[in-house]
Amino acid sequence: MEVGFCSRFRVFISERFPLLAHSLMLALFSGGNLALGRALGLVESTHLAEKFFLFFVMSLLFFLRLRVFDELKDLDHDKKFNPERALARGVVSVPEARAVLLGLVLFELFFLSIGVAYLRGESLLASPYYLLPLFYSFLMFEEFFIGDFLRPHLTTYATMHTISAGLFAASMLFYMTNASWNSVLPFLSIFIGLNWTLFNFFEFARKTFDSSEERDQVESYSKLFGRGGSVALSLSQVVITAVIVSSLGLSNSIGLMGLYLITLLFVILCLLRVFSAKAVSAPLFRNVSTVVLLLSYLCLVLMNCPLRVW
């Protein structure tokens, strides 16, 4: 008996975009960016629940679309090296995946237009900031039309993709604030850079393996830079994140103190990983890195909470 599209797409979602895990991550991502905007005086306290809901749903739609983009873009590679993946094994067909992409783009624009009308009282055409991450995501899908050049350069390829998270967060900031363009503009580099480094960190850590885990013809940062180099690459992004946040003048904050503590603990983990692979295996390093990412965004959520010493 033929299985319907909805059932098959649920299989795709469960395997390639698990909603529970992604919802937690993107809730912290949305809340962290909103809270940082409040701490910097860019986001007012009015309609906070509605702002969070708009940011969160748009995040789910945006990153789900990026996942479908990646599955289509990497299909030939996956058929050879990851044939168990949903699209590669034909759970969802290529025409169906393309139809999903079209539906997601249309729904993103429809949902955002409703949110913008409610929060700002204007049409999406009057504030088309979302077109920047939207257009950039299509460039990513086309591998910036230089895929043959980019693919052999794993780090460059990855960082040109992870910046999309920063562009998305920065564009959403405009819809969360009533401040003028000139007031928001100086902070754009903060939101782009902060989210870029955190997503770089996640990308670098998740492709760090023990030698026994490496696969032929499948690139990784540990294969490219060695154990020490791949760990240093991940650590650099955590340190840069802490430096960016510490430069904002939010010293009396639970979130900032938490970020310092996370950075210190991650430095210790990295040293253990470099000098004793048995003490900190690659799977443990990857799992802890995921927790560090979540806690880092949680610290951003807590940026508005003053630190009190009793």
Secondary structure as UniProt FT lines:
FT   HELIX           5..16
FT   HELIX           19..39
FT   TURN            40..41
FT   TURN            46..47
FT   HELIX           48..73
FT   HELIX           75..81
FT   TURN            83..84
FT   TURN            86..90
FT   HELIX           94..120
FT   HELIX           124..126
FT   TURN            129..130
FT   HELIX           131..141
FT   HELIX           143..145
FT   HELIX           147..150
FT   TURN            151..152
FT   HELIX           154..176
FT   HELIX           181..184
FT   HELIX           185..187
FT   HELIX           188..206
FT   HELIX           211..213
FT   TURN            216..217
FT   HELIX           221..246
FT   TURN            247..249
FT   HELIX           254..275
FT   TURN            277..279
FT   HELIX           282..301
FT   HELIX           302..304
//
